Every structure is written in C-alpha cells, then in structure tokens.
Amino acid sequence: MPSTSERILSLRRLAPSLREPALVETLCAAGEEERPFLADELALLLRQRLRPGSPLAIAPALDVCPREQRRCLVLSILPALPGALREAARAAVPSETSAALSLTSAALGCAHESPAFSEALARAGVGPALDEALDCLARGFDEHRSEEALEAVIATCSAAGPRVRAWLEGDDEPGHMALRAAARTASRRAPISSAIVWLAHPALAGVARRALAGGAAANDRFDALRSAHLLRSPARRRALGLLGSDHLQTLCPIDACEQPDDARLNVMTSALSLRLSDKHLSGLSSASLQDPSAPVRLRAVLALERAQTARMTDEIASDFSFDSDERVARLAAGVLADARTVSRRLHNGASLSALSRSPHASVRRIARVSAPSSNAWGTDVPCPIAARLELDSDPEGFTLELRSRLASPDDVPQTVALLTLADRLGLAGAIEDELLRLIGSAQREVASKCAPLLGRLESEASGAALVAALGADDDRVRANALEAIAVRRPHLADCAAYADDANPRVRANAIRSLVARDPGGSEPKEALGAMLRDRRPHHRRSAIWIAGRTRSLGSRTDVAELAASDPEPEVRTRAESCARALDAWRRLSWTRPRDTRLEAA
C-alpha cells in the first residue's frame, strides 16, 4: 500500500483540472493520520491558483479534515465564498444544498473558535452571505427537507443575522414545526444552558420553556443558569415568565449554598431578572447573608430592593448594612434609608443610628443624613418625620422656631426646604407674615415657592400679594402666582387677560383656568387651538400639557396633527402620548353606565 508521501507525489503529477477533485476524494477516503497532510496539500493547491474555483467542490473535504486544516481551507476560498454560498443556497439541487451547509458550518465553526478568523470573515463580507444562505435554506425547507439546515439555524441562533432573525420571529413559517422538532432533539443532546439562548426567538421559546420546566437534575438547573446574564433581555424575561412562579423558584433554589461561587452568583443574577415572589426573594437574600463571595451578597441586597415585604426586608437589610464589603454595606444602608413610610423610618432608626459607627465612610454618611433625629432642628434641613412628631408635641414652639429661621433667609436651598416643610405640615397660615415678605424676594426660587402657599390662604393681604406677583419680573413667579389664583382664588384676577402671554407657562396656566371654568365654551377652545398651532415649540408643548390635564377631547385632531407632522421630536413624542391618553379617556366615557337619576329628572 503506498505511503502518504507517495500518494501526494502521484496526485501532483495529475493535470491541474483533475488534481483538485482527486485530492478531495482521496481526503474523504483517507484515514485520520493522513488527512492533515492531504488537507495541507489541498490548501496549497487552492492558494496557488490564479483564479479561485467554486468553493462547492471542496465542501465534502471540510466535513472530514481536522480543525486547523479546515480553517486554512476556508481562508483559501474566502474571496469566492460569499457568491458560492448565495448561489448554492438558492439552488434546489440536493448536492449543492448539502455543499452550502458544509461551507456554512465550517465558516461559522471557525469564526466561533477564533476571533481573528471572525474578523477576516467580516472583512471579506462573508457575514451577510452566511445570513442569506441560512435564510434561504430555512425558508426552502419544504423543498430540500434537510434537517442539517435547521440544526445550523439552531446552532447559530445566538448570533443570527437579520434575515435569519426575521424568519425565527415570523408567525407560522412553514419550517417552524420541523425547527421545533429539531430543537427538542437537540435539547436532549446539548447542554440545557442553550435553552435560555432560545428564549429570545418566538419560534423556539416554547421548546426552551419545556426544557427548563422539565424535571432536570439540580446540576442541570445550575448549568442552565450559566447564561443568566441573557435574562436581562426583556424578550427572554417575558418568555420565561410564562412558566409560572413555581417553576421559576425551582430555577433559583434557596438551598444553593454548597454550590461553587459561579453557580451561586448565577442564581442571584437570575433572581434579579425573574418575577419571583417577595417571600422567595427575601429567602434568597437571607440565605446569602453569610456567603463568602461579595458579588453574591451584593446581588442579594439588590434582590431585597425588589421585595415589597417591608418589615422582613428591613430586618435583612439591617444585617447586610454591617457587611465587611463597603459596596454591600452601602447598598443595604440605602435600602434602610429609602423607607417611605413613617413607621418604617422609625423602625429603622436604631439601625441607622448604629451605622454612624460603621468602618465605611460612605455608610456613615448615609446614616448621618438619614437617621431620624429626636430634634427636628438638629440639622440645617429638618427631618420631616421628626418635624411632624415635634409639631404634635409642641406646636407653638415648633412654629416659633420655623418663623425665626425664615426671618433670616440667607441660605436659599434651606429656605426653600423650610417652605416645603411648612406646606407639607399645613402651616401656611402660621407663617403668613413671612410669606408676604418673601414673595417679593429677589431670589426666584424663594418667591416662586411662596406663591402656592399664599394661594391656600383667604386673607386680603395674601390676595393682594398674589395680584402684585403677577407683575413680577421673573416668569416663574408670575406663572406660580397665576396658577395659585386660577386654582384657588379665581376672583382675584381675570385669567383671560394672560391667554396671549409671551411666556408659555403663564399662558398655559391661564388657558387651563379658562378650560376648567367653561369646558365646552368657544373662548377656551379657540385659545387652546391657537396655542396648539403656535409657531413656537415651547408653546405647543405647553398646549399639549393642557389638553392632557384637562382631557380636552375637542383638541384631539390638533394633537394628532402635531404627533404626525410636528418638526420638533420632543413635541411629536408628547403629542403621541397625549393622543393615546385622550383616546383612552374617550373609550372610558363610552363604557360608563348612564345615570338613570338624571334621566328621571
């Protein structure tokens, strides 16, 4: 029997037109030890050609040659590869279809193994050709019935091109049923982690859910979560959410403490993306309290933020806030400080006070700012919870302290915070003298904050101050004063006089008052229509706000025109949102039951 070198020498004696097919046939029939040498000889022959032949002729050799030689062969036919792929994929000949599949599999396999080879394919423009070839093979499945084409689509769906992605996302494509059958077969052979990749494609999502919901072993479930980072995709989250809470909790078990670090991290990463119950999230966080991995503990605190079981969440967050890792402790302290209700803030007060001695500077800063003080005036900006408690215990003393601090408004942010606190506690009447003085302040933030508070009062002095504020130099002060008059004291001024004001907010407040006073009147309708058609974008944007707030169904046509053809993107976006809200309100008015009492009257 001739040796490998003798075979190669005899092949070299053949004519060039016969040497290539002879090499391909010899390579397919050779043993494993001879194939690398024969593949090198074939690659050398292809590179020596002045004109590249059809890559389809060497397609059978790509299925049997070793990995390194396969990469060399693909590089040798790279210039002619895109055209050959498109031609073979469109042909209905089974041999050419099989050759196209071999070329596609070889090119994709080499690109997956080597980033440098992937860049070479991109420079040669092979990517679109591969996408088009797979798309043609997938759409023509009824003609060639090649399962290899569907297996190639399944294997490359994580990096599918636009054509293949459109086929996968289509509705009831002819090859989808066969694709799902091939995917079910592949799911029994491939690792279960590929199921999470399939969730992004509607044609494969059902198969992926059944694979994940099946009675897989614990190790298989942890293997599936290796692709947990892909669950950040909204499409995958929606597809997996159809499983139900019981199956989702099985994917993220609480008893994962003895698993490796990467498995525990994947469990917590998945828990942040899935719709798990508050009880299960709290259980996962509690089980991770003593976890040796800081990234796992950090994700456990992030899971606590999603849980809505307030008291249980606060107790676990209190334990995490003393963590040795500063990132974990800072995030847990933030969970304690973000408590919204008074009872939760008071309950967390002891933990926040203890955190003032934390070894981490960022945690001490959160504790110092957020801990409820027994004295409302212990800081420059009083704590609302402590302020309410002190107001209940000593109303007169609290009011005197508030007025004394407003008497010297040197710090503008602190003055605005004090006025906000007074508005929140309903103390506008107690500080009326300070409000009358501050509304004439040169600081626009202070003066504009005083106008809504004066609008809550009924005295003549407060009314005169609001009317005077209508002539202020600052537009923000004028707008707030007009809004206070229009909403609470409309008898003080004629809002119609400001319906053509140059400032959009002042004009919007005036027109809103007219619409609220006479919703079906011609004057408000004309004023709102003129503002919607104004040439200034800010005025059109404010007019859209009026139409949405007053639910002006008569302006629906003008709003729709803005949504369709306004040159400003921000105006179009707001107009589209307003048009949808008006349509919803109109449908709601249709479904309301009639008031028979009015009909009887």
JOTAGI-V843881 format. One record per run of one state. SS is the DSSP state (H for helix, E for strand, - for the rest). FROM is the first residue (numbers start at 1). LEN is the number of residues. Records with the same first field share a line. If there is no record, write none. Layout:
SS->FROM-LEN ; FROM-LEN
This chain:
-->1-3 ; 13-3 ; 30-2 ; 49-6 ; 63-4 ; 77-1 ; 91-3 ; 114-1 ; 124-2 ; 140-1 ; 145-2 ; 156-1 ; 160-2 ; 170-6 ; 190-4 ; 199-3 ; 214-4 ; 233-1 ; 242-3 ; 252-9 ; 274-4 ; 288-6 ; 307-3 ; 321-5 ; 338-4 ; 348-1 ; 358-3 ; 371-5 ; 379-5 ; 394-1 ; 408-4 ; 426-3 ; 439-5 ; 456-4 ; 470-5 ; 489-1 ; 493-2 ; 499-5 ; 518-4 ; 533-4 ; 550-3 ; 566-3 ; 592-4 ; 601-1
H->4-9 ; 16-14 ; 32-17 ; 55-8 ; 67-10 ; 78-13 ; 94-20 ; 115-9 ; 126-14 ; 141-4 ; 147-9 ; 157-3 ; 162-8 ; 176-14 ; 194-5 ; 202-12 ; 218-15 ; 234-8 ; 245-7 ; 261-13 ; 278-10 ; 294-13 ; 310-11 ; 326-12 ; 342-6 ; 349-9 ; 361-10 ; 376-3 ; 384-10 ; 395-13 ; 412-14 ; 429-10 ; 444-12 ; 460-10 ; 475-14 ; 490-3 ; 495-4 ; 504-14 ; 522-11 ; 537-13 ; 553-13 ; 569-23 ; 596-5
